[in-house]
């Protein structure tokens, strides 16, 4: 077979492919790409829908939650009239405006809505029990009473009750904020709050 004949044969095959087979191949490739694109959009929509459903379910589950779990198998029980609420910027600002922590931080972990009061649950960071006890954490409030034990202390103010709970060198901060219209009888005492902590 001569070399010029081989070149002519290759050229003929190229022309035949481009004239007859390439359009069909291109259409098939285009259909595959279109199918892939549609499938990807469908998967994306399904994923987003699934995420939304999970968020709704989690939100519903939170509202009926009976306890909040912490470290070392410690939990905080909710009263029947309390609901775990989603934390937003308004809640965070209200919490941060209520306390003063110049040398340490108490990030907000959970927020509960009760009847006549709200409860903030925080985790003290870079602070010891002694440091918390010796610090006036609540801002601009007159101290009414104080109770303490080896592992916790509680302070009653005009508009707040605060409790610091210690378990295995880990700390939990509880701040109860009362509505201005709430009665004195609706206040939570030291024992009321302390009894809510359970070792699971």
Secondary structure by P-SEA (a helix, b strand, c coil): ccaaaaaaaaaaaaaaaaaccaaaaaaaaaaaaaaaaaaaaaaaaaaaaaaaaaaaaaaaaaaacccccccccbbbbbcccbbbbbbcaaaaaaaaaaccccccccccccccccccbbbbbbbbccccaaaaaacccccccccccccccccbbbbbcccbbbbbbbcccbbbbbbbbbcccccccccccaaaaaaacccc
